[in-house]
């Protein structure tokens, strides 16, 4: 994933997110590879923001689903 995202970036594309069936996630330029620690960090940052709005992650997911 990391090398492919770099290939796409070199061609002018953006690669904000990638994943594979083996539960590997890549988030933008935080870490250009699947990394559970990076994925957890991004998720926890989102959780902090959501809880700061007095919401729950499940509420956000429901809103996204409805949209």
Secondary structure, DSSP 8 states (H G I E B T S, - for coil): -HHHHHHHHHTT----EEEETTTEEEETTT-SS--HHHHHHHHHHHHHHHHHTT--HHHHHHHHHH-
